[in-house]
């Protein structure tokens, strides 16, 4: 995925927050984070990216493994994204404030991916 698409998910998430839709905001923000982790893995955890390529898909286990190998900051941001995915989207338990609190973490992942994307290509 291109960085433009990842930023699109981030922007969509923010727009759903403005509309008060915590469920859709959670899923769009999670998707931005997921795609950012995949881009970051190209340079920060290439062995995991290779494993995903061999499996022809990214699993949640591989995403967690990649985030864990990329340091504390990335792991923290990924944890926020996973909370959005599970508690915000699947369980529909997060209110709009709880979703909004996590935007910064997701934006940080997108920013890191953007910087890596530019240096990779």
SEBA-902576 format. One line per field, with one value per residue: residue number from 1; residue in one letter; x, y, z of N, C-alpha, C in turn. Coordinates in Angstrom, 1 decimal. Example, Ala and Ser with C-alpha at 12.3 -4.5 7.8 and 13.67 -1.06 7.14 Angstrom:
BEGIN
seq <- 1 | 2
type <- A | S
n.xx <- 13.2 | 12.8
n.yy <- -5.7 | -2.2
n.zz <- 7.8 | 7.1
ca.xx <- 12.3 | 13.7
ca.yy <- -4.5 | -1.1
ca.zz <- 7.8 | 7.1
c.xx <- 13.2 | 12.9
c.yy <- -3.3 | 0.0
c.zz <- 7.8 | 7.9
//
This chain:
BEGIN
seq <- 1 | 2 | 3 | 4 | 5 | 6 | 7 | 8 | 9 | 10 | 11 | 12 | 13 | 14 | 15 | 16 | 17 | 18 | 19 | 20 | 21 | 22 | 23 | 24 | 25 | 26 | 27 | 28 | 29 | 30 | 31 | 32 | 33 | 34 | 35 | 36 | 37 | 38 | 39 | 40 | 41 | 42 | 43 | 44 | 45 | 46 | 47 | 48 | 49 | 50 | 51 | 52 | 53 | 54 | 55 | 56 | 57 | 58 | 59 | 60 | 61 | 62 | 63 | 64 | 65 | 66 | 67 | 68 | 69 | 70 | 71 | 72 | 73 | 74 | 75 | 76 | 77 | 78 | 79 | 80 | 81 | 82 | 83 | 84 | 85 | 86 | 87 | 88 | 89 | 90 | 91 | 92 | 93 | 94 | 95 | 96 | 97 | 98 | 99 | 100 | 101 | 102 | 103 | 104 | 105 | 106 | 107 | 108 | 109 | 110 | 111 | 112 | 113 | 114 | 115 | 116 | 117 | 118 | 119 | 120 | 121
type <- X | X | X | X | X | X | X | X | X | X | X | X | X | X | X | X | X | X | X | X | X | X | X | X | X | X | X | X | X | X | X | X | X | X | X | X | X | X | X | X | X | X | X | X | X | X | X | X | X | X | X | X | X | X | X | X | X | X | X | X | X | X | X | X | X | X | X | X | X | X | X | X | X | X | X | X | X | X | X | X | X | X | X | X | X | X | X | X | X | X | X | X | X | X | X | X | X | X | X | X | X | X | X | X | X | X | X | X | X | X | X | X | X | X | X | X | X | X | X | X | X
n.xx <- 0.8 | 0.4 | 1.8 | 0.0 | -2.5 | -2.5 | -2.5 | -4.9 | -6.7 | -6.2 | -7.1 | -9.8 | -10.5 | -10.4 | -12.4 | -14.6 | -14.6 | -15.2 | -17.9 | -18.9 | -18.8 | -17.7 | -17.1 | -16.6 | -14.5 | -12.6 | -12.0 | -10.9 | -8.7 | -7.3 | -6.7 | -5.0 | -2.8 | -2.1 | -1.3 | 0.9 | 2.6 | 3.3 | 4.7 | 6.8 | 8.1 | 9.5 | 12.1 | 12.8 | 12.2 | 12.8 | 12.9 | 10.5 | 8.7 | 9.4 | 8.6 | 5.8 | 5.4 | 6.1 | 4.0 | 2.0 | 0.4 | -0.4 | -0.5 | -2.2 | -0.4 | 2.1 | 2.1 | 2.2 | 4.6 | 6.4 | 6.0 | 6.9 | 9.6 | 10.4 | 10.9 | 10.1 | 8.5 | 7.1 | 5.8 | 4.2 | 2.4 | 1.3 | -0.1 | -2.1 | -3.4 | -4.3 | -6.1 | -8.0 | -8.9 | -10.0 | -11.4 | -12.7 | -13.8 | -14.6 | -15.7 | -17.2 | -17.0 | -15.6 | -15.9 | -16.3 | -14.4 | -12.4 | -11.5 | -10.5 | -8.4 | -6.4 | -5.6 | -3.2 | -1.2 | -1.6 | -1.2 | 1.5 | 2.6 | 1.9 | 3.4 | 6.0 | 6.1 | 5.8 | 8.2 | 10.0 | 9.1 | 9.7 | 12.5 | 13.0 | 12.2
n.yy <- -1.2 | 2.2 | 5.2 | 7.3 | 6.1 | 5.2 | 7.5 | 8.3 | 6.5 | 7.4 | 10.0 | 9.4 | 8.1 | 10.3 | 11.9 | 10.3 | 10.4 | 13.1 | 13.0 | 11.5 | 8.8 | 6.2 | 3.5 | 3.1 | 5.0 | 3.8 | 1.5 | 2.5 | 3.9 | 1.9 | 0.4 | 2.2 | 2.1 | -0.6 | -0.9 | 0.9 | -0.4 | -2.6 | -1.3 | -0.2 | -2.5 | -3.3 | -2.2 | -2.2 | -4.6 | -6.8 | -9.6 | -10.5 | -9.3 | -10.8 | -13.3 | -12.9 | -12.5 | -15.1 | -16.5 | -15.4 | -13.5 | -11.2 | -11.9 | -11.5 | -12.3 | -12.0 | -9.2 | -8.3 | -9.4 | -8.0 | -5.3 | -5.5 | -5.9 | -3.5 | -1.7 | 0.2 | 2.5 | 2.1 | -0.3 | 0.5 | 2.3 | 0.5 | -1.2 | 0.6 | 0.8 | -1.8 | -2.0 | -0.2 | -1.7 | -4.1 | -3.5 | -1.2 | -1.5 | -4.3 | -5.1 | -2.9 | -1.1 | 1.2 | 4.6 | 7.8 | 9.6 | 7.9 | 6.8 | 9.0 | 9.7 | 8.1 | 8.8 | 10.3 | 8.3 | 6.7 | 8.5 | 8.9 | 6.4 | 6.5 | 8.7 | 7.8 | 5.6 | 7.1 | 8.5 | 6.3 | 5.2 | 7.2 | 7.0 | 4.4 | 4.3
n.zz <- 0.0 | -0.7 | 0.8 | 0.7 | 0.7 | 3.3 | 4.8 | 4.0 | 5.3 | 7.9 | 7.8 | 7.2 | 9.6 | 11.4 | 10.4 | 10.9 | 13.7 | 14.0 | 13.2 | 15.3 | 15.2 | 16.7 | 16.2 | 13.4 | 13.2 | 14.8 | 13.3 | 10.9 | 11.8 | 12.9 | 10.6 | 9.3 | 11.0 | 10.8 | 8.1 | 8.2 | 9.9 | 8.3 | 6.2 | 7.8 | 8.5 | 6.3 | 6.5 | 9.2 | 10.3 | 8.4 | 8.2 | 9.2 | 7.4 | 5.2 | 6.1 | 6.1 | 3.4 | 2.5 | 3.6 | 2.2 | 3.3 | 6.0 | 9.3 | 12.5 | 14.5 | 13.2 | 12.8 | 15.4 | 16.2 | 14.4 | 15.3 | 17.9 | 17.5 | 16.6 | 18.5 | 21.6 | 21.3 | 18.9 | 19.5 | 21.6 | 20.2 | 18.4 | 20.2 | 21.0 | 18.5 | 18.3 | 20.4 | 19.5 | 17.3 | 18.4 | 20.9 | 20.1 | 17.5 | 16.9 | 19.5 | 20.1 | 22.3 | 23.0 | 23.7 | 21.9 | 22.9 | 24.0 | 21.6 | 20.3 | 22.0 | 21.1 | 18.7 | 18.3 | 18.7 | 16.5 | 14.4 | 14.8 | 14.0 | 11.3 | 10.5 | 11.0 | 9.1 | 6.8 | 6.7 | 6.5 | 4.1 | 2.2 | 2.4 | 1.5 | -1.2
ca.xx <- 0.0 | 1.1 | 1.6 | -1.2 | -3.6 | -2.5 | -2.9 | -6.4 | -7.3 | -6.0 | -8.1 | -11.2 | -10.8 | -10.6 | -13.7 | -15.6 | -14.6 | -16.0 | -19.3 | -19.3 | -18.9 | -16.5 | -16.8 | -15.9 | -13.3 | -11.7 | -11.5 | -10.1 | -7.5 | -6.5 | -6.2 | -3.8 | -1.7 | -1.7 | -0.5 | 2.1 | 3.5 | 3.8 | 5.8 | 8.0 | 8.7 | 10.4 | 13.4 | 13.0 | 12.0 | 12.6 | 12.7 | 9.1 | 8.1 | 9.7 | 7.7 | 4.5 | 5.4 | 6.1 | 2.6 | 1.2 | -0.5 | 0.0 | -1.4 | -2.0 | 0.9 | 3.2 | 2.0 | 2.7 | 6.1 | 7.0 | 5.9 | 7.8 | 11.0 | 10.7 | 11.1 | 9.1 | 7.5 | 6.2 | 5.0 | 3.1 | 1.5 | 0.6 | -1.0 | -3.2 | -4.2 | -5.0 | -7.2 | -9.1 | -9.5 | -10.7 | -12.4 | -13.5 | -14.5 | -15.2 | -16.5 | -17.9 | -17.0 | -14.9 | -16.6 | -15.6 | -13.2 | -11.4 | -10.9 | -9.8 | -7.2 | -5.4 | -5.2 | -1.8 | -0.4 | -1.8 | -0.5 | 2.9 | 3.0 | 1.8 | 4.6 | 7.2 | 6.0 | 6.0 | 9.6 | 10.6 | 8.6 | 10.5 | 13.9 | 13.1 | 12.0
ca.yy <- 0.0 | 3.5 | 6.1 | 8.1 | 5.3 | 5.1 | 8.8 | 8.4 | 5.9 | 8.3 | 11.1 | 8.9 | 7.9 | 11.6 | 12.3 | 9.6 | 11.0 | 14.4 | 12.6 | 10.8 | 7.3 | 5.6 | 2.2 | 3.3 | 5.7 | 2.8 | 0.6 | 3.2 | 4.3 | 0.6 | 0.1 | 3.1 | 1.6 | -1.9 | -0.7 | 1.5 | -1.5 | -3.3 | -0.5 | -0.1 | -3.8 | -3.4 | -1.8 | -2.4 | -6.1 | -7.4 | -11.0 | -10.7 | -9.0 | -12.0 | -14.4 | -12.6 | -12.8 | -16.5 | -17.0 | -14.6 | -12.7 | -10.8 | -12.4 | -10.6 | -12.7 | -11.3 | -7.8 | -8.1 | -9.7 | -6.9 | -4.1 | -5.8 | -5.8 | -2.1 | -0.8 | 0.5 | 3.5 | 1.5 | -1.3 | 1.3 | 2.8 | -0.7 | -1.5 | 1.5 | 0.4 | -3.1 | -1.7 | 0.3 | -2.8 | -5.1 | -2.9 | -0.1 | -2.0 | -5.6 | -5.2 | -1.6 | -0.7 | 2.5 | 5.8 | 8.6 | 10.2 | 6.9 | 6.6 | 10.3 | 9.7 | 7.2 | 9.4 | 10.6 | 7.1 | 6.2 | 9.5 | 8.7 | 5.3 | 6.9 | 9.6 | 6.9 | 4.9 | 8.0 | 8.7 | 5.1 | 5.1 | 8.1 | 6.5 | 3.1 | 4.4
ca.zz <- 0.0 | -0.7 | 2.0 | 0.4 | 1.2 | 4.7 | 5.3 | 3.7 | 6.4 | 9.1 | 7.6 | 7.4 | 11.0 | 12.0 | 9.9 | 11.7 | 15.0 | 13.9 | 13.1 | 16.5 | 15.0 | 17.3 | 15.6 | 12.1 | 13.4 | 15.3 | 12.3 | 9.9 | 12.4 | 13.0 | 9.3 | 9.0 | 11.8 | 10.3 | 6.9 | 8.6 | 10.4 | 7.1 | 5.6 | 8.7 | 8.6 | 5.2 | 6.9 | 10.6 | 10.6 | 7.1 | 8.3 | 9.4 | 6.2 | 4.4 | 6.6 | 5.7 | 2.0 | 2.3 | 3.9 | 1.3 | 4.1 | 7.3 | 10.4 | 13.7 | 15.1 | 12.5 | 13.0 | 16.8 | 16.2 | 13.8 | 16.2 | 19.0 | 17.0 | 16.2 | 19.7 | 22.5 | 20.8 | 17.9 | 20.2 | 22.3 | 19.2 | 17.9 | 21.2 | 20.8 | 17.3 | 18.5 | 21.3 | 18.6 | 16.5 | 19.2 | 21.8 | 19.4 | 16.3 | 17.1 | 20.7 | 20.1 | 23.7 | 23.2 | 23.3 | 21.0 | 23.6 | 24.1 | 20.3 | 20.0 | 22.8 | 20.5 | 17.3 | 18.3 | 18.5 | 15.1 | 13.6 | 14.9 | 13.2 | 9.9 | 10.3 | 10.9 | 7.9 | 5.7 | 6.6 | 6.0 | 2.7 | 1.4 | 2.3 | 0.8 | -2.6
c.xx <- 0.9 | 0.8 | 0.4 | -2.4 | -3.7 | -2.9 | -4.4 | -7.2 | -7.3 | -7.0 | -9.5 | -11.5 | -11.1 | -12.0 | -14.8 | -15.7 | -15.4 | -17.5 | -19.8 | -19.4 | -17.7 | -16.1 | -16.1 | -14.6 | -12.2 | -11.1 | -10.6 | -8.7 | -6.6 | -5.9 | -5.0 | -2.6 | -1.2 | -0.8 | 0.8 | 3.1 | 4.1 | 4.9 | 7.0 | 8.8 | 9.7 | 11.9 | 13.7 | 12.9 | 11.8 | 12.4 | 11.2 | 8.3 | 8.3 | 8.8 | 6.3 | 4.4 | 5.4 | 4.7 | 1.6 | 0.1 | 0.1 | -1.0 | -1.2 | -0.7 | 2.1 | 3.3 | 2.6 | 4.2 | 6.9 | 7.1 | 6.8 | 9.2 | 11.4 | 10.9 | 9.9 | 8.0 | 6.5 | 5.3 | 3.9 | 2.0 | 0.6 | -0.4 | -2.3 | -4.1 | -5.0 | -6.2 | -8.4 | -9.7 | -10.4 | -11.8 | -13.3 | -14.3 | -15.3 | -16.2 | -17.4 | -18.0 | -16.3 | -15.8 | -15.7 | -14.3 | -12.1 | -10.7 | -10.0 | -8.5 | -6.1 | -5.0 | -3.7 | -0.8 | -0.4 | -1.1 | 1.0 | 3.4 | 3.0 | 3.0 | 5.8 | 7.2 | 6.3 | 7.5 | 10.4 | 10.3 | 9.5 | 12.0 | 14.1 | 13.0 | 12.8
c.yy <- 1.2 | 4.3 | 7.0 | 7.4 | 5.3 | 6.4 | 9.0 | 7.7 | 6.7 | 9.4 | 10.6 | 8.7 | 9.2 | 12.1 | 11.6 | 10.0 | 12.3 | 14.1 | 11.8 | 9.3 | 6.6 | 4.2 | 2.3 | 4.0 | 4.7 | 1.9 | 1.3 | 3.6 | 3.0 | 0.3 | 0.9 | 2.5 | 0.2 | -1.7 | 0.0 | 0.5 | -2.3 | -2.6 | -0.4 | -1.4 | -4.0 | -3.1 | -2.2 | -3.9 | -6.9 | -8.9 | -11.4 | -10.4 | -10.2 | -13.2 | -14.2 | -12.9 | -14.3 | -17.1 | -16.4 | -13.8 | -12.3 | -11.3 | -11.4 | -11.0 | -12.0 | -9.8 | -7.5 | -8.3 | -8.5 | -5.7 | -4.3 | -5.6 | -4.4 | -1.2 | -0.4 | 1.5 | 2.9 | 0.5 | -0.6 | 1.7 | 1.6 | -1.2 | -0.7 | 1.1 | -0.9 | -2.9 | -1.1 | -0.8 | -3.7 | -4.4 | -1.8 | -0.6 | -3.3 | -5.6 | -3.9 | -1.1 | 0.7 | 3.7 | 6.7 | 9.3 | 9.2 | 6.6 | 7.8 | 10.3 | 8.9 | 7.7 | 9.7 | 9.4 | 6.6 | 7.2 | 9.3 | 7.5 | 5.7 | 7.8 | 8.7 | 6.2 | 5.9 | 8.3 | 7.5 | 4.9 | 5.9 | 7.6 | 5.2 | 3.3 | 5.5
c.zz <- 0.0 | 0.5 | 1.9 | 0.9 | 2.7 | 5.4 | 5.0 | 4.8 | 7.7 | 9.0 | 7.7 | 8.8 | 11.7 | 11.6 | 10.7 | 13.1 | 15.0 | 13.8 | 14.4 | 16.3 | 15.5 | 16.7 | 14.3 | 12.3 | 13.9 | 14.2 | 11.3 | 10.5 | 12.6 | 11.7 | 8.9 | 9.8 | 11.2 | 9.0 | 7.2 | 9.1 | 9.3 | 6.4 | 6.5 | 8.7 | 7.4 | 5.6 | 8.3 | 11.0 | 9.3 | 7.1 | 8.5 | 8.1 | 5.2 | 4.8 | 6.1 | 4.2 | 1.7 | 2.6 | 3.0 | 2.1 | 5.4 | 8.3 | 11.6 | 14.5 | 14.5 | 12.7 | 14.4 | 16.9 | 15.5 | 14.7 | 17.3 | 18.7 | 16.7 | 17.3 | 20.4 | 22.0 | 19.8 | 18.5 | 20.9 | 21.3 | 18.6 | 18.9 | 21.2 | 19.7 | 17.6 | 19.4 | 20.4 | 17.8 | 17.3 | 20.0 | 21.1 | 18.3 | 16.6 | 18.3 | 20.8 | 21.5 | 23.9 | 22.8 | 22.4 | 21.6 | 23.7 | 22.7 | 20.0 | 20.8 | 22.0 | 19.1 | 17.3 | 18.1 | 17.0 | 14.1 | 13.6 | 14.1 | 11.7 | 9.6 | 10.1 | 9.6 | 6.7 | 5.6 | 6.1 | 4.5 | 1.8 | 1.3 | 1.6 | -0.7 | -3.2
//
